[in-house]
Amino acid sequence: MTIVDTPERRQLRELTRSFVTREVLPHLSDWERAGEVPRSLHETAAKIGLLGIGFPESVGGSGGDLLDSMVVTEEIIRSGGSSGLVAALFTHGIALPHMVGTQDEALIEKYVRPALAGTMIGALAITEPDGGSDVAGIRTCAVRDGDHYVVNGAKTYITSGARADFVTTAVCTDFPGSGSVSLLVIDKGSPGFTVGRRLEKLGWHCSDTAELSFVDVRVPVTNRVGPEDTGFLAIMQQFANERLSLATQAYATAQRCVDLAVRWCRDRQTFGRPLVGRQVVRHKLAEMHSRTDAARAYVHDVAERVAAGQPVVTEVAIAKNVAVSACDFVVDAALQLHGGFGYMRDAEVERHYRDARLLGIGGGTTEIMNEIIAKGMGL
């Protein structure tokens, strides 16, 4: 038994597996084609306690910590869900923590509790059309005007941006690119706030992604998350959890593809015997399993240290890159072993192949992670 594998977390796995089997698998292909998951899924997940995992009960969550959230993420994917489903259903995981951290009761009552109950959907808007990982260079500006901020700018690649009822938005509260970043919660329906086109993507088809536009949007000062100009630090503090979530999605996707490939190679008969009867196939499966197991072990080790409050910025970056690298190798090998069927939309492995490509981009690219690692080495 390990910290991640306790009797309580085994029960959490069983609950998650049951949820996926009952509520997700019969509909996932339809949601992929529709480009979103239904709002009712959020409420269903909330009622059984899954949506609030990792958030304290004092704000409407189900309790637990980072490791419990990772258990849910891992089991959703291993049970036949997808990283795209995780992104769509748990988008509040990146929209709410900043509010919870400030302990602002007004924001918690207005946004956090409804989101954890599944009755509202939140999104986080940082990325802009002319900038990716450069958080300090944000150009969407918020100018103070009495009891309001007037917001102008644009955001892109916003997960759940089309369905979100509110958006925790990174804005510049000085001149554009000054590095003075604050967070404002902006309600859908606010005059001047428009959701642009839904963006069509390579993968994560069941997770809606949109462009957002702000033209003279008036946002109450009471919707600011924490003091002015503290947004950059707040965003940076949450990156560790987001990156470990993506690392978990990566090794879990790899493990699911190992399981699918083993099953396929045992069942698939060619030239009078199963594929697994060939040494080259067995060795490929062994390498897939080895890389996945090593990635999972490292991510778990780093996650335990983060949960314990240790400053492991470099190790988090390593964990993400290691898990993504293993996933990239495994999904490619799994699709190859499935042959022509693996290329078909009816094959689950095809969806994982597409979805996995984003994991090395979201939450900080592989290259950004390498830069963090290099700094940790003193380079």
Secondary structure, DSSP 8 states (H G I E B T S, - for coil): --SSS-HHHHHHHHHHHHHIIIIITTTHHHHHHHTS--HHHHHHHHHTT-TTBTB-GGGT--B--HHHHHHHHHHHHHTT--HHHHHHHTTHHHHSHHHHHHT-HHHIIIIIHHHHTTSS-EEEE--BTTBSS-GGG---EEEEETTEEEEEEEEEEEETTTT-SEEEEEEESSSTTSS-EEEEEEETT-TTEEEEEE---SS-TTS-EEEEEEEEEEEEGGGB-SSTT-HHHHHHHHHHHHHHHHHHHHHHHHHHHHHHHHHHHHH-EETTEEGGGSHHHHHHHHHHHHHHHHHHHHHHHHHHHHHTT---HHHHHHHHHHHHHHHHHHHHHHHHHHHHHHTSTT-HHHHHHHHHGGGGTTTS-HHHHHHHHHHHTT-
